[in-house]
Amino acid sequence: GIPTHRTYDAATWSSLALRADLQAEHAAADAAAAQAKADHLALVAQACAHQAQAAAKEGAEVAAVPNPSDPLIKDVLRACSQVRTFLAAHPDRASEEAWLKL
């Protein structure tokens, strides 16, 4: 701080003002750099959030794909194979309503 028990001349006050002005300029430059870094980090965070959403969506889609080794899926695949074999042997029955629903 500035001592209050002395009397300063104009040159001293001018020097103190110049020093304070330089310190203010440095502080403003530091603040601008910090703001630029904060803006950059905010963009990085937003990009990461979008990537996380995309990964979660992809994970949900992958999870929705049936596992062929699941016994229930094996039964469905076996039934589909039997239907395909039957309709290959009897193509005239392929347009019957019951087969169309399958």
C-alpha positions as a Markdown table, in Angstrom:
| # | Residue | x | y | z |
|---|---|---|---|---|
| 1 | Gly | 0.0 | 0.0 | 0.0 |
| 2 | Ile | 0.8 | 3.6 | 0.0 |
| 3 | Pro | 2.3 | 5.0 | 3.2 |
| 4 | Thr | 0.1 | 7.8 | 4.6 |
| 5 | His | 2.7 | 9.5 | 6.9 |
| 6 | Arg | 4.7 | 11.0 | 4.0 |
| 7 | Thr | 4.0 | 13.7 | 1.6 |
| 8 | Tyr | 4.6 | 12.8 | -2.1 |
| 9 | Asp | 5.4 | 15.1 | -4.9 |
| 10 | Ala | 3.8 | 14.9 | -8.4 |
| 11 | Ala | 6.6 | 12.7 | -9.8 |
| 12 | Thr | 6.1 | 10.1 | -7.1 |
| 13 | Trp | 2.3 | 10.1 | -7.5 |
| 14 | Ser | 2.8 | 9.8 | -11.3 |
| 15 | Ser | 5.1 | 6.9 | -10.8 |
| 16 | Leu | 2.7 | 5.2 | -8.4 |
| 17 | Ala | -0.2 | 5.8 | -11.0 |
| 18 | Leu | 1.9 | 4.3 | -13.8 |
| 19 | Arg | 2.8 | 1.2 | -11.7 |
| 20 | Ala | -0.9 | 0.7 | -10.8 |
| 21 | Asp | -1.9 | 1.1 | -14.4 |
| 22 | Leu | 0.7 | -1.5 | -15.5 |
| 23 | Gln | -0.5 | -3.9 | -12.8 |
| 24 | Ala | -4.1 | -3.3 | -13.9 |
| 25 | Glu | -3.1 | -4.1 | -17.5 |
| 26 | His | -1.4 | -7.3 | -16.5 |
| 27 | Ala | -4.4 | -8.3 | -14.4 |
| 28 | Ala | -6.7 | -7.6 | -17.3 |
| 29 | Ala | -4.5 | -9.7 | -19.7 |
| 30 | Asp | -4.4 | -12.5 | -17.1 |
| 31 | Ala | -8.2 | -12.3 | -16.8 |
| 32 | Ala | -8.6 | -12.4 | -20.6 |
| 33 | Ala | -6.3 | -15.4 | -20.9 |
| 34 | Ala | -8.3 | -17.2 | -18.1 |
| 35 | Gln | -11.6 | -16.4 | -19.8 |
| 36 | Ala | -10.2 | -17.8 | -23.1 |
| 37 | Lys | -9.1 | -20.9 | -21.4 |
| 38 | Ala | -12.5 | -21.3 | -19.6 |
| 39 | Asp | -14.3 | -20.8 | -23.0 |
| 40 | His | -12.1 | -23.5 | -24.5 |
| 41 | Leu | -12.7 | -25.9 | -21.7 |
| 42 | Ala | -16.4 | -25.3 | -21.9 |
| 43 | Leu | -16.3 | -26.3 | -25.6 |
| 44 | Val | -14.3 | -29.4 | -24.7 |
| 45 | Ala | -16.8 | -30.3 | -22.0 |
| 46 | Gln | -19.7 | -29.8 | -24.5 |
| 47 | Ala | -18.0 | -32.0 | -27.1 |
| 48 | Cys | -17.3 | -34.7 | -24.4 |
| 49 | Ala | -21.0 | -34.6 | -23.4 |
| 50 | His | -22.0 | -35.1 | -27.0 |
| 51 | Gln | -19.6 | -38.0 | -27.3 |
| 52 | Ala | -20.9 | -39.5 | -24.1 |
| 53 | Gln | -24.5 | -39.2 | -25.4 |
| 54 | Ala | -23.5 | -40.9 | -28.7 |
| 55 | Ala | -21.7 | -43.7 | -26.9 |
| 56 | Ala | -24.7 | -44.2 | -24.6 |
| 57 | Lys | -27.0 | -44.4 | -27.6 |
| 58 | Glu | -24.6 | -46.8 | -29.4 |
| 59 | Gly | -24.4 | -48.9 | -26.3 |
| 60 | Ala | -28.2 | -49.0 | -26.0 |
| 61 | Glu | -28.4 | -50.1 | -29.7 |
| 62 | Val | -25.8 | -52.8 | -29.2 |
| 63 | Ala | -27.6 | -54.0 | -26.1 |
| 64 | Ala | -30.8 | -54.2 | -28.1 |
| 65 | Val | -29.2 | -56.7 | -30.6 |
| 66 | Pro | -30.3 | -60.2 | -29.7 |
| 67 | Asn | -27.5 | -62.5 | -28.5 |
| 68 | Pro | -27.6 | -65.6 | -30.7 |
| 69 | Ser | -26.4 | -67.8 | -27.9 |
| 70 | Asp | -29.5 | -66.9 | -25.8 |
| 71 | Pro | -31.6 | -70.1 | -25.5 |
| 72 | Leu | -34.8 | -68.1 | -26.4 |
| 73 | Ile | -33.2 | -66.6 | -29.4 |
| 74 | Lys | -31.9 | -70.0 | -30.5 |
| 75 | Asp | -35.5 | -71.3 | -30.4 |
| 76 | Val | -36.7 | -68.3 | -32.5 |
| 77 | Leu | -33.8 | -68.8 | -35.0 |
| 78 | Arg | -34.6 | -72.6 | -35.2 |
| 79 | Ala | -38.3 | -71.8 | -35.8 |
| 80 | Cys | -37.4 | -69.3 | -38.5 |
| 81 | Ser | -35.2 | -71.8 | -40.2 |
| 82 | Gln | -38.0 | -74.4 | -40.1 |
| 83 | Val | -40.4 | -71.9 | -41.6 |
| 84 | Arg | -37.9 | -71.0 | -44.4 |
| 85 | Thr | -37.3 | -74.7 | -45.1 |
| 86 | Phe | -41.1 | -75.4 | -45.2 |
| 87 | Leu | -41.8 | -72.5 | -47.5 |
| 88 | Ala | -39.0 | -73.4 | -49.8 |
| 89 | Ala | -40.6 | -76.8 | -50.1 |
| 90 | His | -44.1 | -75.4 | -50.5 |
| 91 | Pro | -43.8 | -71.9 | -52.2 |
| 92 | Asp | -47.5 | -72.0 | -53.1 |
| 93 | Arg | -48.4 | -71.6 | -49.4 |
| 94 | Ala | -46.1 | -68.6 | -48.8 |
| 95 | Ser | -49.0 | -66.2 | -49.5 |
| 96 | Glu | -51.3 | -67.7 | -46.9 |
| 97 | Glu | -52.3 | -65.2 | -44.1 |
| 98 | Ala | -50.7 | -67.3 | -41.3 |
| 99 | Trp | -47.3 | -67.2 | -43.0 |
| 100 | Leu | -47.5 | -63.5 | -43.8 |
| 101 | Lys | -48.0 | -62.7 | -40.2 |
| 102 | Leu | -44.8 | -64.5 | -39.3 |
